[in-house]
Amino acid sequence: MPIIATAGDSKTYTPAPEGTHQAVCVDVIDIGLKPNPFKEGGMQHKIDLVWQIDELRDDGKRHLLYKRYTLSLNEKATLRHDLESWRGRQFTASEEAGFDVETVIGANCLINVQHKPSTRDANKVFANVVSVMPLIKGMVKITADGYVRHQDQQAETESAPDEVTADDIPF
């Protein structure tokens, strides 16, 4: 199957609205090792948490919000801070030894969204998750609507590549 590169179309989108929203975590995406910008030659394991809010985009689907984290429960780590805020309690020593982040998939929370302008394009605005909190007691939980996990999307689109020999390269 060919993989076609294009110049792209300049899709416009409306970012998720600012403010506090009820959300459900729909995915944890393993990004893998990325260079550490603060340590020469250092690498950090990164993940994205993905939330869906009960607010619709222009195309009728729910807004999705992503936040990238270093996969760490160090006491200074943003992931730890957000998970403790979401859970409403601190991690115990035994939980620090190994916490399966995928257990938050399907869990509801409140997220605070703020808009920040793009540094590359003054006309673009990004919706950033700046805090994660537990639901207020008595709130009815929402469920994911029409979301397919990233790992399942990849499994659907991946196929075994055809074997390529040096004689087959067209350039």
Secondary structure as UniProt FT lines:
FT   STRAND          19..35
FT   TURN            37..38
FT   TURN            40..41
FT   STRAND          43..56
FT   TURN            58..59
FT   STRAND          62..70
FT   TURN            75..76
FT   HELIX           78..87
FT   HELIX           93..96
FT   HELIX           101..104
FT   TURN            105..106
FT   STRAND          108..117
FT   TURN            122..123
FT   STRAND          125..133
FT   TURN            137..138
FT   HELIX           150..157
FT   HELIX           166..168
//
